[in-house]
Amino acid sequence: MANKTTLLTVTDLHRREVLLRALHEAVEHHHPTLVALVGDFLHGFDDNQGRVSVEDCARLISKLPAEEIIFVRGNHEDEAWREFANAWNAIGRPLRALHGECFSHGPMTLVGFPCLMGDESAFIGERPPLALDPDEWLPQVILPAGRAARTLWLMHEPPSGTPLSEPESVVQGNPEWVQAIDRFSPWLTISGHDHQTPIRTGRWYHRIGQTTYVNVGQTDNGPLHYCVIEAEFEGSSPSLPSRMQVTAYPRQETIALPDGTSLG
């Protein structure tokens, strides 16, 4: 019997109450095993534009009914991360803050990338900073996990050279991640950062070789944009899935990824 895992991913909430409330509704509706917040769930300043406090942000996210909640840093997780982490730890849920790290839950394996923008010192804590060149740290992260580490990469900055991010703007994609993708051919990458290009172009995914890139964009005041990833595995140990599909909301458009045996 196939072992199934459901993951809900979302980016760029920016502490907006309307989006945090909508996220809770989405998690209650889809019942995912895992929830991954791929950067900019916090916000770098207070402007009283519908944003909750950092402490309330931690409280609202901690109440999501999922087995694990995973965080990947965006450019807005700066000094406010310390306050967020303190509030989260007081609540008592495990704090899964990935910084160039692999994380497995049952058969599903994720790789959380750093964000090369902004001040990362609060987020990484006592962990060493990572080099800009992923060749200097990524092999040591994913090779011990084997093929399973190619399942899903979470990176706030979108890889450059796709229709999912403007090529010439402050939110342009990251060429360093293209280098890493070309080398290891992950099955799926999830990004954010560029809120508007996917909405403006109507493009939320792009395929290059064996990799599917996803960025569903985000609106400030809703509706919430997010992805649900449903993966099936042959066993309970970390591995590439035998089948995976990704559905983008509110578009309600689904794409299927190729069978794992075809990826080598």
Rosetta silent file (secondary structure, phi, psi, omega in degrees, C-alpha in Angstrom):
SEQUENCE: MANKTTLLTVTDLHRREVLLRALHEAVEHHHPTLVALVGDFLHGFDDNQGRVSVEDCARLISKLPAEEIIFVRGNHEDEAWREFANAWNAIGRPLRALHGECFSHGPMTLVGFPCLMGDESAFIGERPPLALDPDEWLPQVILPAGRAARTLWLMHEPPSGTPLSEPESVVQGNPEWVQAIDRFSPWLTISGHDHQTPIRTGRWYHRIGQTTYVNVGQTDNGPLHYCVIEAEFEGSSPSLPSRMQVTAYPRQETIALPDGTSLG
SCORE:     score description
SCORE:     0.000 S_00000001
   1 L     0.000  137.217 -178.275    0.000    0.000    0.000 S_00000001
   2 L   -68.358  145.488  175.869    1.287    3.471   -0.926 S_00000001
   3 E   -99.694  121.542 -173.286    2.418    5.811    1.820 S_00000001
   4 E  -109.561  141.025  174.749    0.953    9.286    1.250 S_00000001
   5 E  -132.381  135.024  176.216    2.154   12.676    2.490 S_00000001
   6 E  -116.159  131.317 -179.284    0.444   16.017    1.934 S_00000001
   7 E  -124.839  130.676  173.829    2.359   19.278    2.226 S_00000001
   8 E  -106.832  126.461 -179.756    0.877   22.771    2.107 S_00000001
   9 E  -118.270  144.871  179.363    3.326   25.540    1.142 S_00000001
  10 E  -151.079  151.063  179.367    2.855   29.289    1.312 S_00000001
  11 L  -133.953  161.690  165.555    5.105   32.331    1.023 S_00000001
  12 L    59.589   47.238  175.775    5.086   36.071    1.698 S_00000001
  13 L   -76.320  -28.779  175.141    2.442   36.383    4.391 S_00000001
  14 L    52.080   34.466  177.770    4.199   39.486    5.770 S_00000001
  15 L    61.807   20.542 -179.906    2.316   39.216    9.090 S_00000001
  16 E   -78.444  124.521 -175.335   -0.955   40.158    7.386 S_00000001
  17 H   -60.236  -40.714 -177.280   -3.853   39.063    9.534 S_00000001
  18 H   -62.832  -36.080  179.709   -6.156   38.352    6.582 S_00000001
  19 H   -76.504  -37.883  177.387   -3.599   35.968    5.076 S_00000001
  20 H   -64.770  -40.183  176.690   -2.811   34.259    8.379 S_00000001
  21 H   -65.744  -40.638  179.123   -6.514   33.659    9.012 S_00000001
  22 H   -66.135  -35.323  177.153   -6.931   32.336    5.468 S_00000001
  23 H   -62.419  -42.438  178.836   -3.956   30.016    5.974 S_00000001
  24 H   -60.279  -42.381  178.820   -5.608   28.511    9.036 S_00000001
  25 H   -64.060  -40.227 -179.814   -8.765   27.875    6.998 S_00000001
  26 H   -64.794  -42.217  179.743   -6.735   26.287    4.191 S_00000001
  27 H   -66.234  -40.382  176.741   -4.919   23.949    6.577 S_00000001
  28 H   -63.443  -32.906 -178.701   -8.194   22.946    8.214 S_00000001
  29 H   -75.541  -43.501 -172.457   -9.640   22.236    4.756 S_00000001
  30 H   -92.142  -18.509 -179.095   -6.752   20.217    3.268 S_00000001
  31 L    53.582   51.861  179.896   -5.486   18.440    6.420 S_00000001
  32 L   -71.885  152.883  172.271   -1.808   18.436    5.348 S_00000001
  33 L   -71.480  -40.698 -175.929    0.783   16.471    7.250 S_00000001
  34 E  -125.153  145.977  170.105    3.299   19.291    6.825 S_00000001
  35 E  -123.109  129.262  178.855    3.063   23.062    6.402 S_00000001
  36 E  -119.271  122.535  176.315    6.063   24.929    4.961 S_00000001
  37 E  -101.482  110.266 -168.198    6.335   28.723    5.187 S_00000001
  38 E   -98.578   61.554  171.326    8.871   29.685    2.527 S_00000001
  39 L    89.008  150.235  178.939   10.038   33.082    3.681 S_00000001
  40 L    58.262   35.602  168.295    8.647   36.525    4.504 S_00000001
  41 L   -76.554  -23.027  170.969    6.078   35.251    6.978 S_00000001
  42 L   -95.123 -177.070  179.739    7.424   38.113    9.092 S_00000001
  43 L  -144.601  142.111 -169.663    7.791   41.742    8.028 S_00000001
  44 L   -73.367  -10.306 -179.646   10.705   44.094    8.471 S_00000001
  45 L  -157.157  164.130  178.606    8.775   47.017    9.965 S_00000001
  46 L  -100.921  121.424  179.720    5.429   47.965   11.496 S_00000001
  47 L  -126.757    8.618  175.725    3.236   50.154    9.311 S_00000001
  48 L    58.075   32.265  178.861   -0.199   49.362   10.809 S_00000001
  49 L  -107.700   63.338  176.716   -1.481   48.094    7.484 S_00000001
  50 L    75.232   20.305 -178.709   -3.357   45.038    8.642 S_00000001
  51 E  -100.992  139.699  174.967   -0.325   43.356   10.192 S_00000001
  52 L   -83.613  167.972  176.098   -0.406   41.476   13.467 S_00000001
  53 L   -69.400  163.795  177.765    2.404   41.728   16.011 S_00000001
  54 H   -61.088  -41.983  179.304    5.354   39.352   15.798 S_00000001
  55 H   -64.210  -42.747  178.595    4.141   37.556   18.921 S_00000001
  56 H   -67.846  -32.158  175.810    0.612   37.181   17.531 S_00000001
  57 H   -61.369  -45.867  177.628    2.084   35.928   14.251 S_00000001
  58 H   -60.984  -43.237 -178.297    3.862   33.154   16.144 S_00000001
  59 H   -63.371  -44.875 -178.072    0.691   32.334   18.064 S_00000001
  60 H   -66.353  -42.473 -179.764   -1.488   32.141   14.944 S_00000001
  61 H   -68.361  -37.315 -177.930    0.971   29.992   12.983 S_00000001
  62 H   -63.851  -22.775 -178.628    1.559   27.674   15.937 S_00000001
  63 L   -84.031   -1.283  179.019   -2.153   26.836   16.008 S_00000001
  64 L   -62.333  128.961 -176.745   -2.096   25.376   12.500 S_00000001
  65 L   -80.914   73.888  177.060   -3.360   21.776   12.763 S_00000001
  66 L  -135.510  154.989 -178.584   -0.419   20.001   11.089 S_00000001
  67 L   -65.475  -39.261 -179.805    2.102   17.494   12.399 S_00000001
  68 E  -138.035  142.833  173.064    5.079   19.699   11.484 S_00000001
  69 E  -120.181  125.501 -173.892    5.514   23.364   10.563 S_00000001
  70 E  -115.693  137.195  179.746    8.703   24.207    8.670 S_00000001
  71 E  -116.423  138.333  171.397   10.227   27.660    8.210 S_00000001
  72 E  -125.753  136.750 -173.216   12.623   28.877    5.523 S_00000001
  73 L   -73.496  139.119  166.646   14.053   32.382    5.777 S_00000001
  74 L  -110.252 -174.398 -177.557   13.111   35.205    3.441 S_00000001
  75 L   -73.467  -10.265  178.299   14.570   38.692    3.277 S_00000001
  76 L   -98.164   -1.598  174.462   12.097   39.936    5.934 S_00000001
  77 L   -88.725   81.818 -178.810   13.152   37.441    8.620 S_00000001
  78 L  -110.223 -126.397 -177.399   15.731   39.707   10.218 S_00000001
  79 L   -61.846  -27.527  179.181   15.957   40.846   13.848 S_00000001
  80 H   -61.708  -19.774  178.937   12.221   40.195   14.310 S_00000001
  81 H   -60.516  -35.549 -179.598   13.053   36.487   14.079 S_00000001
  82 H   -60.816  -45.372  178.346   14.465   36.547   17.612 S_00000001
  83 H   -64.511  -42.005  178.316   11.147   37.764   19.011 S_00000001
  84 H   -61.104  -47.995 -177.505    9.256   35.264   16.854 S_00000001
  85 H   -63.758  -39.807  178.032   11.474   32.363   17.950 S_00000001
  86 H   -63.042  -43.387  178.686   11.156   33.290   21.623 S_00000001
  87 H   -64.958  -40.539 -179.539    7.357   33.434   21.334 S_00000001
  88 H   -65.036  -47.043 -178.496    7.299   30.132   19.424 S_00000001
  89 H   -63.652  -31.646  177.469    9.509   28.323   21.904 S_00000001
  90 H   -67.539  -28.721  178.470    7.309   29.536   24.762 S_00000001
  91 H   -72.193  -34.367  174.199    4.346   27.875   23.040 S_00000001
  92 L   105.251    1.521  175.650    6.191   24.559   23.016 S_00000001
  93 L   -82.633  148.034  175.963    6.058   23.433   19.373 S_00000001
  94 L   -60.665  137.661  179.768    9.322   22.263   17.762 S_00000001
  95 L   -98.206  104.492 -179.353   10.945   25.087   15.801 S_00000001
  96 E   -99.317   86.738 -178.057   11.953   23.696   12.389 S_00000001
  97 E  -108.971   99.131 -172.924   13.909   26.601   10.894 S_00000001
  98 E   -84.301  133.650  178.190   15.890   25.229    7.955 S_00000001
  99 L  -136.854   89.393 -174.329   19.051   27.005    6.847 S_00000001
 100 L    61.267   48.553 -173.920   20.740   24.999    4.137 S_00000001
 101 E  -137.640  154.535  174.682   19.457   21.837    5.753 S_00000001
 102 E   -96.123  142.312  175.439   17.650   18.601    4.947 S_00000001
 103 E  -140.275  129.856  178.524   14.561   17.586    6.889 S_00000001
 104 E  -117.682  138.439  173.166   12.671   14.306    6.571 S_00000001
 105 E  -130.881  107.645 -171.951    9.254   13.458    7.934 S_00000001
 106 L    61.494 -133.917 -178.597    8.390    9.874    7.178 S_00000001
 107 L   -81.231  -12.870 -175.794    9.225    9.270    3.504 S_00000001
 108 E   -85.570  129.283  178.166    9.114   12.990    2.529 S_00000001
 109 E  -120.570  132.831  178.671   12.411   14.879    2.411 S_00000001
 110 E  -119.158  150.054  169.249   12.742   18.662    2.065 S_00000001
 111 E  -119.342  121.559  178.350   15.781   20.870    1.572 S_00000001
 112 E   -98.796  121.034 -176.566   15.466   24.388    2.985 S_00000001
 113 L   -89.541  155.235  170.885   17.722   26.945    1.303 S_00000001
 114 L   -71.907  170.945  171.742   19.150   30.129    2.828 S_00000001
 115 L  -111.924  127.323 -173.866   18.074   33.539    1.582 S_00000001
 116 L   -86.263    8.033  178.281   20.948   35.550    0.164 S_00000001
 117 L  -115.026  154.257  174.453   19.297   38.903    0.909 S_00000001
 118 L    76.107 -175.537 -176.894   18.932   40.765    4.175 S_00000001
 119 L   -93.488  113.371 -175.990   20.422   40.054    7.593 S_00000001
 120 L   -93.320   -4.716 -168.491   20.469   36.335    8.328 S_00000001
 121 H   -60.060  -40.707 -179.290   22.249   36.461   11.687 S_00000001
 122 H   -66.166  -41.067 -175.725   19.122   36.208   13.868 S_00000001
 123 H   -68.488  -42.555 -174.669   17.688   33.305   11.859 S_00000001
 124 H   -80.350  -19.474  176.852   20.819   31.162   11.748 S_00000001
 125 L    59.320 -123.842 -177.877   21.636   31.694   15.428 S_00000001
 126 L   -89.398    0.204  176.322   24.690   29.640   16.351 S_00000001
 127 L   -73.292  150.270 -179.667   24.810   27.813   13.020 S_00000001
 128 L   -71.641  146.328  173.653   27.649   28.839   10.683 S_00000001
 129 L   -65.966  156.362 -178.122   26.820   31.166    7.785 S_00000001
 130 L  -105.279  149.374  177.282   26.819   29.584    4.347 S_00000001
 131 L   -66.944  154.824  177.039   28.866   30.580    1.318 S_00000001
 132 L   -64.650  -33.428 -179.114   27.137   32.296   -1.585 S_00000001
 133 L   -81.733  112.671 -178.035   28.259   29.476   -3.870 S_00000001
 134 H   -63.493  -18.843  177.435   25.987   26.472   -3.173 S_00000001
 135 H   -64.463  -17.477 -178.168   28.730   24.124   -4.406 S_00000001
 136 H   -86.152  -12.576 -179.871   30.543   24.888   -1.149 S_00000001
 137 L  -138.449  -28.008 -173.143   27.778   23.561    1.132 S_00000001
 138 H   -64.522  -42.821  179.512   24.912   21.916   -0.768 S_00000001
 139 H   -56.700  -38.901 -179.701   26.626   18.582   -1.586 S_00000001
 140 H   -68.983  -21.161  179.034   27.349   18.020    2.117 S_00000001
 141 H   -82.323  -45.751 -169.665   23.665   18.676    2.867 S_00000001
 142 H   -97.548  -26.848 -176.152   21.978   16.478    0.292 S_00000001
 143 H   -61.714  -39.041  177.069   24.399   13.659   -0.529 S_00000001
 144 H   -60.856  -27.094 -179.316   23.912   11.869    2.833 S_00000001
 145 H   -84.651  -10.873  178.247   20.162   11.792    2.128 S_00000001
 146 H    67.895 -150.197 -175.653   20.649   10.245   -1.320 S_00000001
 147 H   -59.881  -28.793 -178.199   17.930   10.383   -3.969 S_00000001
 148 H   -58.554  -29.591 -176.951   15.319   11.460   -1.414 S_00000001
 149 H   -71.414   -6.718  176.802   16.956   14.905   -1.224 S_00000001
 150 H   -90.431    1.527 -174.404   15.876   15.598   -4.809 S_00000001
 151 L   -66.999  -56.430 -170.001   12.181   15.517   -3.885 S_00000001
 152 E  -151.510  123.465  176.495   11.459   19.128   -2.875 S_00000001
 153 E  -111.548  131.374 -179.724   13.594   22.246   -2.469 S_00000001
 154 E  -109.283  119.133 -175.413   12.240   25.283   -0.603 S_00000001
 155 L  -144.602  118.852 -176.290   13.900   28.583   -1.552 S_00000001
 156 L   -59.650  -46.283  179.193   12.433   32.028   -0.930 S_00000001
 157 L   -78.343  128.235  178.581   14.221   33.617   -3.875 S_00000001
 158 L   -69.911  147.106  172.031   13.047   32.127   -7.198 S_00000001
 159 E   -60.939  144.315 -179.287   15.715   30.732   -9.515 S_00000001
 160 L   -76.978  164.056  173.884   16.488   33.186  -12.298 S_00000001
 161 L    85.256   18.771  176.016   15.719   32.656  -15.958 S_00000001
 162 L  -126.018  166.461  177.813   12.074   31.570  -15.704 S_00000001
 163 L   -73.670    5.621 -174.895    8.751   33.379  -16.275 S_00000001
 164 L   -92.606    1.548  176.869    8.100   33.233  -12.500 S_00000001
 165 L  -154.914  140.111  178.683   10.155   36.323  -11.688 S_00000001
 166 L   -61.062  136.244 -177.498   10.885   39.586  -13.471 S_00000001
 167 L   -74.813  -23.094 -176.327   14.400   39.522  -14.980 S_00000001
 168 L  -133.640   81.367  178.343   15.198   43.168  -14.216 S_00000001
 169 L  -163.360  176.380  179.089   13.788   44.330  -10.898 S_00000001
 170 L   -68.848  -13.404 -179.028   14.498   44.268   -7.172 S_00000001
 171 L  -110.415   24.016 -178.380   12.750   40.902   -7.012 S_00000001
 172 L   -63.598  161.604 -176.625   14.649   39.207   -9.806 S_00000001
 173 L   -72.236  171.789 -175.048   15.550   35.552   -9.482 S_00000001
 174 E  -104.161  115.164  179.917   18.698   34.066   -7.997 S_00000001
 175 H   -69.161  -23.949  178.989   21.263   32.643  -10.450 S_00000001
 176 H   -61.877  -36.498 -178.783   23.020   30.719   -7.664 S_00000001
 177 H   -71.883  -30.068  175.600   20.001   28.453   -7.287 S_00000001
 178 H   -61.896  -42.409  177.934   19.999   27.739  -11.040 S_00000001
 179 H   -57.911  -45.207 -179.294   23.534   26.436  -10.668 S_00000001
 180 H   -66.881  -40.711 -179.627   22.442   24.091   -7.875 S_00000001
 181 H   -65.260  -41.991  179.174   19.375   22.907   -9.794 S_00000001
 182 H   -60.710  -33.087 -176.537   21.420   22.188  -12.914 S_00000001
 183 H   -78.720  -40.686 -170.340   23.765   20.031  -10.869 S_00000001
 184 H  -112.371   -9.666  175.715   21.304   17.970   -8.823 S_00000001
 185 L    49.404   63.109  175.003   17.989   18.102  -10.772 S_00000001
 186 L   -64.136  158.367  178.926   15.483   18.281   -7.905 S_00000001
 187 L   -70.851  -43.256 -171.333   11.955   17.175   -8.694 S_00000001
 188 E  -147.250  136.834  170.658   10.239   20.323   -7.428 S_00000001
 189 E  -121.315  141.890  176.543   11.219   23.776   -6.165 S_00000001
 190 E  -118.858  127.408 -179.400    8.909   26.166   -4.297 S_00000001
 191 L  -133.866  172.977  175.291    9.722   29.879   -4.210 S_00000001
 192 L  -143.402 -126.581  174.181    8.154   33.228   -3.425 S_00000001
 193 L    71.416  -57.097  175.475    9.585   36.743   -3.105 S_00000001
 194 L   -84.681  102.612 -175.701    8.177   37.969   -6.439 S_00000001
 195 L   -74.284  -34.739 -163.351    4.543   38.528   -5.499 S_00000001
 196 L  -100.580  -31.583 -174.315    3.259   39.919   -8.755 S_00000001
 197 H   -57.423  -46.370  178.173    4.901   38.296  -11.773 S_00000001
 198 H   -61.186  -35.625  179.789    3.007   34.974  -11.494 S_00000001
 199 H   -71.327  -43.335 -177.893   -0.256   36.854  -11.035 S_00000001
 200 H   -66.434  -40.137 -175.721    0.432   39.292  -13.868 S_00000001
 201 H   -90.401  -15.074 -175.438    1.548   36.624  -16.349 S_00000001
 202 L    74.192   15.655 -179.484   -0.816   33.865  -15.272 S_00000001
 203 L  -110.741  119.268  179.217    2.190   31.533  -14.922 S_00000001
 204 L  -113.933   -7.275  175.039    2.632   29.729  -11.610 S_00000001
 205 E  -145.944  160.912 -179.726    4.963   26.935  -12.721 S_00000001
 206 E  -151.744  143.779 -178.524    7.722   26.343  -15.234 S_00000001
 207 E  -119.101  132.195  172.825    9.629   23.216  -16.232 S_00000001
 208 E  -132.780  116.943 -178.659   13.296   22.924  -17.181 S_00000001
 209 L    60.672 -127.075 -177.982   14.642   19.420  -17.673 S_00000001
 210 L   -90.119    0.834 -173.270   13.594   17.212  -14.777 S_00000001
 211 E  -107.514  134.362  171.150   12.729   20.131  -12.481 S_00000001
 212 E  -104.980  123.675  178.105    9.382   21.846  -11.991 S_00000001
 213 E   -97.987  136.756  179.434    9.635   25.373  -10.579 S_00000001
 214 E  -129.772  133.232  168.784    6.627   26.787   -8.685 S_00000001
 215 L  -149.767  106.581 -175.774    5.866   30.338   -7.529 S_00000001
 216 L   -87.088   -0.670 -179.467    2.168   31.070   -7.070 S_00000001
 217 L    70.867  177.156  178.773    2.701   34.728   -6.111 S_00000001
 218 L  -155.255  143.261  174.528    0.827   36.446   -3.299 S_00000001
 219 L  -103.330  153.383 -175.725   -1.661   39.248   -2.867 S_00000001
 220 L   -69.637  -39.967 -171.801   -1.569   41.615    0.104 S_00000001
 221 L  -121.203   23.498  176.415   -5.184   41.323    1.200 S_00000001
 222 L    90.835  166.065    1.110   -6.277   37.987   -0.229 S_00000001
 223 L   -69.313  156.792 -179.847   -7.329   35.671   -1.538 S_00000001
 224 L   -66.789  134.479  173.506   -4.487   33.577   -0.177 S_00000001
 225 L  -104.768  130.536 -177.940   -2.233   31.977   -2.800 S_00000001
 226 E  -159.718  171.624  178.194   -0.679   28.645   -1.803 S_00000001
 227 E  -125.334  145.295  171.059    0.176   25.154   -3.058 S_00000001
 228 E  -115.963  124.610 -178.997   -0.836   21.698   -1.912 S_00000001
 229 E  -111.593  122.894  178.804    1.608   18.916   -2.762 S_00000001
 230 E  -113.457  120.598 -175.542    0.391   15.333   -2.594 S_00000001
 231 E  -124.379  141.668  175.737    3.098   12.667   -2.762 S_00000001
 232 E  -116.826  138.094 -178.121    2.948    8.888   -2.760 S_00000001
 233 E  -126.532  152.348 -179.714    5.840    6.678   -1.670 S_00000001
 234 L   -76.211  -23.313 -179.355    6.425    2.952   -1.924 S_00000001
 235 L  -142.503 -166.426 -177.193    7.575    2.679    1.684 S_00000001
 236 L  -101.784   -7.470  178.675    7.957    4.597    4.923 S_00000001
 237 L   -87.848  154.659  179.376   11.657    5.451    4.642 S_00000001
 238 L   -54.931  131.112 -177.520   12.859    8.660    2.962 S_00000001
 239 L  -163.751  169.350  167.482   12.839    8.230   -0.827 S_00000001
 240 L   -67.232  144.428  177.731   11.813    9.838   -4.068 S_00000001
 241 L   -72.063  156.042  172.270    8.039    9.617   -4.451 S_00000001
 242 L   -82.179  -21.920  178.564    6.464    7.270   -6.951 S_00000001
 243 E  -155.901  144.675  176.001    3.923    9.988   -7.778 S_00000001
 244 E  -151.289  138.268  174.597    3.483   13.636   -6.928 S_00000001
 245 E  -132.705  149.959 -176.867    0.993   16.292   -7.911 S_00000001
 246 E  -124.228  128.675  177.667    0.896   19.999   -7.152 S_00000001
 247 E  -118.003  128.199  179.172   -2.285   22.073   -6.974 S_00000001
 248 E   -97.620  131.322  177.167   -2.163   25.878   -6.955 S_00000001
 249 E  -117.451  145.735    8.195   -4.860   27.790   -5.096 S_00000001
 250 L   -84.996    8.111 -179.934   -7.004   29.810   -5.630 S_00000001
 251 L   -63.001  -32.896 -173.749   -6.452   28.806   -9.277 S_00000001
 252 L    56.498   44.503  174.663   -7.305   25.174   -8.486 S_00000001
 253 E  -108.704  135.521 -175.016   -4.971   24.073  -11.263 S_00000001
 254 E  -120.202  137.697  170.938   -3.107   20.772  -10.865 S_00000001
 255 E  -122.576  147.875  176.993    0.057   19.466  -12.479 S_00000001
 256 E  -107.888  140.215  176.497    1.466   15.963  -12.143 S_00000001
 257 E   -94.839  154.385 -174.259    5.156   15.248  -11.885 S_00000001
 258 L   -65.252  160.586  178.186    6.704   12.271  -13.710 S_00000001
 259 L   -59.577  140.196 -175.530    7.037    8.843  -12.170 S_00000001
 260 H   -58.952  -28.240 -177.621   10.048    8.591   -9.886 S_00000001
 261 H   -69.213  -19.514 -178.563   11.537    5.686  -11.859 S_00000001
 262 H   -83.197   -7.845 -174.914   12.018    7.975  -14.863 S_00000001
 263 L   -91.136  -15.023  178.928   14.278   10.344  -12.934 S_00000001
 264 L    73.578    0.000    0.000   17.190    7.998  -12.370 S_00000001
